Amino acid sequence: MEYSKRIRNRVSRIEGQVGGIKRMIASNTDEDKVMTQLQAVISSLESLKLELVKKQMKETLVEDIRKSLGLSE
């Protein structure tokens, strides 16, 4: 499976968010602010997961259609 630039960029943004949380914790930032950022990361991960599931479903559907039409290799 090859991942698109869009997906790779999303992962990089999530890494940046997690790095930000790490810095917040190291500098003893207020817990409410850290929790807000944690929720943002969770939302980003859920969104990424959904995108990957959609990609996988699309690829599977296309392959199944090819097979049913006798076009698969």
C-alpha positions in Angstrom: 0.0 0.0 0.0 1.3 3.4 -0.9 0.3 6.4 1.2 -0.5 9.7 -0.4 1.4 12.9 0.4 -1.8 14.2 2.1 -1.7 11.2 4.6 2.0 11.6 5.2 1.5 15.4 5.9 -1.3 14.5 8.3 1.0 12.2 10.2 3.7 14.9 10.3 1.1 17.4 11.7 0.1 14.9 14.4 3.8 14.4 15.3 4.0 18.2 15.7 1.0 18.2 17.9 2.4 15.5 20.1 5.7 17.3 20.3 3.8 20.4 21.4 2.2 18.4 24.2 5.5 17.1 25.3 6.9 20.6 25.5 3.8 21.8 27.4 4.3 19.0 30.0 8.0 19.7 30.3 7.2 23.4 31.0 4.5 22.5 33.5 1.7 24.0 31.4 -1.8 24.1 33.0 -3.5 20.7 32.8 -6.6 22.1 31.2 -4.5 23.4 28.3 -2.7 20.1 28.0 -6.0 18.2 28.0 -7.3 20.5 25.2 -4.3 19.7 23.1 -4.6 15.9 23.9 -8.2 16.0 22.6 -7.0 17.8 19.5 -4.5 15.0 18.8 -7.2 12.3 19.5 -9.4 14.0 17.0 -6.6 14.2 14.4 -5.9 10.5 14.9 -9.5 9.6 14.5 -9.7 11.6 11.3 -6.6 10.0 10.0 -8.0 6.5 10.9 -11.2 7.3 9.0 -9.3 8.4 5.9 -7.3 5.2 6.0 -10.4 3.1 6.4 -12.0 4.9 3.4 -8.9 4.3 1.3 -8.8 0.6 2.2 -12.5 0.2 1.5 -12.2 1.9 -1.9 -9.2 -0.2 -2.9 -11.0 -3.4 -1.8 -14.1 -2.5 -3.6 -12.2 -1.7 -6.8 -10.4 -5.0 -6.6 -13.6 -6.9 -6.0 -15.2 -5.3 -9.0 -12.2 -6.2 -11.2 -12.3 -9.8 -10.0 -16.1 -10.0 -10.7 -15.5 -8.7 -14.2 -12.6 -11.1 -14.8 -10.1 -8.2 -15.0 -7.9 -9.0 -12.1 -4.3 -10.1 -12.7 
